[in-house]
Amino acid sequence: MSGIVSRLYRGEVNVDFVGRRKLWYGLSALLLAVSIVGLIVNGLNLGVEFKGGSVFSFKAPSASIEQVRGTFEEAGAHQVIVQETNNGWRVTTESLPAQEVTKTQKATADDYGLRQNDVTVQVIGGSWGGQVANKAVIGLIVFMLAIILYLTVAFEWKMALSAIVALFHDLVITAGVYAWSGFEVTPATLLGFLTILGYSLYDAVVVFDMIKEVTAKLGTTSKMTYTEAANNALNHTLIRSLNTTLVAILPVAAILFIGTTLFGAGTLKDLSLALFVGMIVGTYSSLCVATPMLVTLKEREPRYQALARRVASRGAGSAPDKGARQPVAAAAANGSAPAGSVADGDKRKKK
């Protein structure tokens, strides 16, 4: 393993990403199918900021999750979500009328020996959550349009299409992870989604820029097809992509696994999970989805089809005939000169 890693970092490993595009397409199709099934069957666990509700916060160090849930269910709440934080307890219920809010607040204070004002209440309406969701969708649409325009101007529309497909690929798979894991989707999660789109786009642009530089030199006398040139460019940026992902994912992993486990930081968890999954999927999509798709589109152009035929014909013309004998000098050097050859005659003369 250490040998493979060292060869990889010295640039001595040439991975055929584009040649294995059917494998990547199949893997991506499987991941997308599993994610879509999760979104249909389980759906997203939307936070109170989107669906509305009542949020109660208080301190009760000696209480347990079961006790806190029992207190709120006895007070009349039905949809009770209990979270333990550094500041105590955070309990989310369905939207309660004002009288029920006051009743629940008083019952909580009585059960844990608190003053009624020590139990803080925040009532969030569903309309506010709808506004947040609408703004997020508008922001996503504007972002996508800006990306399409930029990539079309800076590169070409086929690169823009490949990048957008990779971005949707990352979004759906990340959303699928949330659907299957049951993690709550909050405004911080949406922020994480937008962040991973920018990260994935950065990785794809780096790869596309190298592909544009390498393939610009392809002509009628080129010895490489567009597929080979694109794969060569991809391998040149491979180490940069891996290093960028590794450096970026280490602090995110620390926030996700250490911060949320030891400190119970809910907001950090909502943000870091989206970043953690999105960075991994984004690196995969830039290498194994965006570039192979671009090559699939470009190889349909007549000039690159003609180039592929010329490269194939030159390769076939330069290949030795399977039935031809080895050159005499080479055969003699290998000690395998056939009988009757010049080398064999020289040996008989010496004898």
N, C-alpha and C positions, 0 to 999 in steps of 0.2 A: 504493500500500500504506500509506504514512504517513497519507494522508487517511482510509482505512478504519479504521486503528487509532485515530486521534484521534477520529473520530465514534463509534467503539465505546466509548471511555473517557468520552465526554461523554454517553453514553446515547442517542445519536441513531439507533442501529441497532436495528431490531426484527427479530430472527430468528424465523422461524416454525418452532420446534422441533417443536411438537406437530402442526402440519399436515403435517410430513414424516415422521410416525412410521412409515409403511410403509417408507421408505428406511432409517430407523434399525433397524427390526426386521430388514430384510433383511441389513444390514451386520452386525448382531450375530449373526444366524443363521449367516452365513458364517464369522465369527471363531470362533464356538463349534464349528462343524463342523470347521474346520481344527485347532483345539485338541484336540478329542476324537480325531480321526484321529492326531494326534501322540502322544497319551497311549496309544492302542491299539497303534500301530505301534512307536514308540520306547520308550514308557514313561518313567518318571522315573529319572534317574541318582542313585539313593539313595547317600548317603555311608556311610562305614564306621560311623558312629554308629547307623545303622538296620539294616544287613545284617551287621554284625560284620566283624572282620578284624584284621590285625596292622599296626601303624604303626611305621616305623623313621625316626628323625630323626638326622641327622649333618651335619657340615660337611666339604665337599670343594670348595674354590673353583675348582680347575682341572678338575673333572669336567664332562662334558656329560650331557644327558638320555639319550642313547643308551648311554653308558658305564654310567650308574647302572642303567638298565633291564637291560642285559646282565649286570651283576653279580648282580642278584636272580634273573634267569631261569636263570643258570648254577647258582645255589645251590638251585634247585628250585621257586621260586615261579612261579605261572602267571598269576594276575590281578594285574599290576603297574601301579600308577598312580603316576607320578613328578611331583612338584611342586617347583618351585624357590621358596624363600622367602627372607626377609631373614636368617634364621638358618641357612641352608644348604639341605638337601634333606629333603623329606618323602615317603616312599615307603609306599604302602598296598598290601597284598597280601591274599589270602584268609586265612581263619583257619588258622594253621599250628600243628601240634603243638609242644609245648615243646622237643623235640629239634631240630626244624626251625628254630625261632626262634633257638636258640643257634647252630646251624650257619650260618644266614644272617647273624646278627650278627657272627660271627667272620670270615666271608668278606668282608663289607663292610669291616671294620676292616683286614684284610690288604691288600685292593685299594687302599686309599687312605691307607695308612700311619698308621692310627689305633689307639688302644687299644680294646679291646673295649668298655670302659665308655663310650667316647666315642660309641658308637652306642646311642642310647636306644630302648627298645622299649615300646610300649603295645599290649596285647592287649585287644580289645573284643569281647565276646560278642554274639551275635545277640539274645539275650533282653533285654539292656539296650536295644538299639535298638527292639525291639518295645514295651518299656515307654514309651519316649519317644514313639513313634507313637501308642500308645493314649492317653496323656495329652494329646497334641495334639488328637486327635479328640474327646475328652471336653471339652476346653477350647473347641473350636469349637462343639460342640453347646450347651454352657451359654451361650456368647456369643450364638448365634442365638436361643435361647429368651428370653434377657434382652432382646434387641433387639425381638423380637416383642411381648413384654409391655409394654415401654416405649412403643413406637410406638402400640400399640393403646389404651393408657391416655391418652397425651398427644395423639394425633391420632385415628386410626380404623384398623380392621383392613385396609382397602384400601390405606392408606399403608404399613402394616407389610408386607403382602404384596408391594407394589411394591419396597420397600427390600430385602427378603430376596432377591427375584429378581435385583435388581441386584448384590447381594453375591455370590451364586453365579455370576453372569455374570462378575464380576471375578476370582473364584477360578479358574474353569475356564480363562479366557483366560490368566491369569498362569501357571498350571500348564502350559498348552500351550506357552507361550514357553520354559519350562524343558525340556519334552519335546523340542522341535525344536532348541533350542540345545545340549542336552547338558550344561548347567550342573549341577553337583552339588547335590543337595538335602541340606541339613544342618539341625541344630536352629536355626541362625541364619536359615535360609530360612523355617522355620515361624514364627519370630518376625516376620519381614518380612510373611508372609501375614496374621497377626493384626493387624499394624499397619496394613496397607492396608485391612483391613475397617473398622477404626475411622475411618480417614481418609475412605473412601467414604461411610460412614454419616453422618459429620459434614456432608459436602457435601449429602447427600440431605435431612437434617433441616433445614438452612438453607433449601433450596428448598421443602420441604413446609410449613414454618412461614409463609413468604410466601404460598404458595398458599392455606393455611387462612385467612390474614388477608384476602386479596383476595376469595376466593369466599364468605366469610361475608356479604358485602354483596349477594350476588345475590338478587334477588326477582322478583316477577311483572312489575315495571316495568323490569327491567334491560335495558340495550341490548346486553349482551354475553352470550354463551353461556359455559358452564363451560370449554369448550376455549379460548376467547379469553381468559378471565380467567386461566386457568392459564398460558397462554403469556406473558401480560403479566407475571405474577408471576415466571416463569422469567427473562425478560429483565431484570427489576429486580435479580435476584441474579447475573446473568451475569458482571458485572465482578468481583464479590466472589469468585466461584468461580475465575475465571481468575487473579486476583491471588494467591489462596491457593495455587493449584496452582503458579504460577510461582515464588513465594517458597519453597515447600517443595521443589520439584524441583531447584532450582539446587544446593544443597549435596549432595543425593543424587547428582546427575549428577557433581559434582566427586569424590565418593567412588568412584563406579563407574568413571569413565573416567580419572581422574588417579591416585587412590589405588591401584587395582588394577594399572594399567599401569606406573606408575613405581615403586611400592613393593611390588607383588605381595602385597597383603594379602588372603589368601584369605577370611577370615571377613567382612571388610568387603564383599567381592565378593558373597558369598552373601546378605548382608542387603540391600545396596544395589540389586541387580538386581531383587529382589522389590518393593522400594519404588518404584523407577523405573518399572517396568512397571505396577505396581498404581495409582500415583497418576494416570498418564495414563488408564488404563482406568477408574479410579474417577470421574474428572471426566467422562469421556464418558458413563458409565452414569447418573450423577446427572442429567445434562442430557437425554440422548437415549434412555434406557431407563426409568428409574424414573418420571419425570414423564409421558411418553407412555402408559406402562402404567396409571398412576393415572387419567389422563383417560379411557382406554378403559374402565376399570371404572366410573368415575363417570358417564359419559355414558349408561350403561345404566339408571341410576335414572330412574323415571318423572318426577320433578320437573324434572330437567335435560333430559330429552327434551321435556317440555312447554315449558320455557324456550327450547330451541333452535327449536321450531316457532313460538313467539310472536315471537322475534327475526327469524326468516326471513319470517314474514307481515308484520311491520311494515316490513321492508326492501323486500319486494315491493310493499306498499301505497304506500310513499313514493317509489318509483322512477317517473320520468316516463315517459309513454307514448312509445314510439319514433316513433309517427306524429304526435304533437302538435307544433304550431308553437312556436317560441320566444316567450317573452313579448315584447310589442311594445317595451317600454322597453329590455329587455336587447338585443333585436335592433338597435334604433336605436343603442344605445351601441356595439355592435360593428360598426356600419356595414353591417348585412346585413338591414335591414328589408324585408320582402316587399312587392311591388307591391300597392297598394290599402290599405295600412295607414295609420294616423294619421300616422306620421312621413312617409310618402310624400306624403300629402295636404298636410302643412305645407310640404313643399318646393315643391309646385306653386303654393300660394298665394303663396309668396315670389316665385316667378318672375312 
